[in-house]
């Protein structure tokens, strides 16, 4: 790279193209120049004291893929990492005049006394270097050493201006253009060392947003809350906030029967224990639950598809939900993770569509299923496609990260069942690609999350355009009382079904809580992996709170003997689907994930869930460990408890462990219990009234998926 920059200087991006309208902030921090040509440190001609962009030099090259300018010494593009090739444009001459420039300052960093030029490759180097930055030749007497003042420069480090500012957190000096410290990321504020006016507070400018989880104000540019790392709600994301547009076209749904039914459910050795879990059903004129699939009233071909999927006996949530939906009633269904909620609503819905075949209109689905994550959207679509096999039922999905036109074209043939994520659904609705005049069923899967993620107003707006005679169904593994109050606005004379202690963890999951300080987590994780797994590790799902942390840990583990992938919302959709596919197939034994994988996903053979970072919400904890121990199968969950960060969740962990008959470690006992049975914050009862409790059957614990 032409000149090498001092470690103490904040150099910004290489050959960056970003410029600000404020001339005073057009500093090193905004990047170097992008025009081709130059030849030394300086550009000559009366610079502005080191505040102009760095002029390119002979040998610098421009990437043929992304048009990014790069230093001559680079072997791959600074921006897209493409290797340098003959197709790239290489500068052959420059406009500069060597080290200096004739003005009172240069466009680039001024050389200093002691800097030296390599006798082999003519590369300029800092005085502190013992070997050439470019060719790695050791410094020798044959090299040219600069002495004294040069080109009217100072011979010292770049002089900070009055507008530059000093970080109040770590004391580092930053260029005026920076809005946060280059070292510790502390936001810019007024104070020593210049710095100008104090940075506006979040919430004071157009586009700023408030986190629905912790109620903190965030700047418009943030894609996740600075306080709790909650992702920015999809309907608040503007075009400028989004990642580069992705034109990914997902694979078509399979048509081969063997492929469609290749992933059967696996009812574990403890599946029979489901019959011992209590079930509460409340509401008026309750329909009789079913005891088996043949007596359920489902069409014969549906029963055949259920059998091919691996089901022999309905789970408790299915025993009660199927007759409720078939009788035309609204439903609020709560069951622990792993209980088969997806089939509980898909089977009666498909049966109703077949019994009353209505004409399709372009852009007017008959069934709308809304789910909070893309991966869950894909999974539910696959299950609907499986149960509707050999029928005329058309199933489509729309979700972010894929080509909008492709998804829009898929709807032109009409669709019976549309599965959607909130952001893409709202986008299609606002563009009038779809309307809801023909809606017969609307399902909110993971309803508590849907109503709590800032999507409430949009859901209400869309529901106003739906027919009054529709059926509304809500399912989740957790249903807090405040969410029940909210959900009641959309449900009419509904039946409430609660299976087990809602919000509790599966008793088939062996839970272990370890007291681990933040700095020791990585070593502790390696000890667990080395002790319990060999190189052929399979089915380990590790949860972190931040996307950067997930990527870092995945990279670290990949450098060991453990093949690892990661999944989070910053990855391109194609990468997310590839990561999930690699983990499900066993090509990758470990998957690092954020909350995007915590809900609903049915991932076969997950043996061990590790909470590297504990979530802030106990609900989220239940969802995470619910990825293992599904449908009677055994599983294990290990969580790292950092007293400095996780004390708020301590009491609720004690309760969760007690409900699941798990040992409570001594260090947790000081926090006591934070909930009382079913009447805790999870809402395991019908808040309208707790009359008509029907007990019997057992329910597993999962949140929808499974097939």
Buried (B, 14 or more C-beta within 10 A) or exposed (E): BBBBBEEEBBBBBBBBBEBEEEEBBBBBBBBBBBBBBBBBBBBBBBBBBBBBBBBBBBBBBBBBEEEBBBBBBBEEBBBEEBEBEEEBEBBEEBBBBBBBBEBEBBBBBBBBEBBBBBBEEEBBBBEEBEEBBBEEBEBEEEBEEBEEBBBBBBBEEBEBBEBBBBBBBEEBBBBBBBEBBBBEEBBBEEEEBBBBEEBEEBEEEEEBBBBBBBEBBBBBEBBBBBBBBBBBBBBBBEEEBEBEEBEBEBEEBBEEEEEBBEBEBBBBEBBEBBBEBBBBBBBEEBBEBBEEBEEBBBBEBBBEBBEBBBBEBBBBBBBBBBBBBBBEBBBBBBBBBBBBBBBBBBBBBBBBBBEEEEEBEEBBBBBBBBBBBBBBBBBBBBBBBBBBBEBEBBBBBBBBBBBBEEBBEBBEEBBBBBBBBBBBBBBBBEEEBBBBEBBBBBBBBBBBBBBBBBBBEBBEEBBEEBEEEBBBBBBBBBBBBBBBEBBEEBBEEBBBBBBBBBBBBBBBBBBBBBBBEEEBBBEBBBEBBEEEBEEEBBBBBBBBBEBEBBBBBBEBBBEEBBBBBBBBBBBEBBBBBBBBEBBBEBEBBBBBBBBBBBBBBBBBBBBBBBBBBBBBBBBBBBBBBBBBBBBBBBBBBBBBBBBEBBEEBBBBBBBBBBBBEBEBBEEBEEBEBBBEBBEBBBBBBBBBEBEBEBEBBBBBBBBBBBB
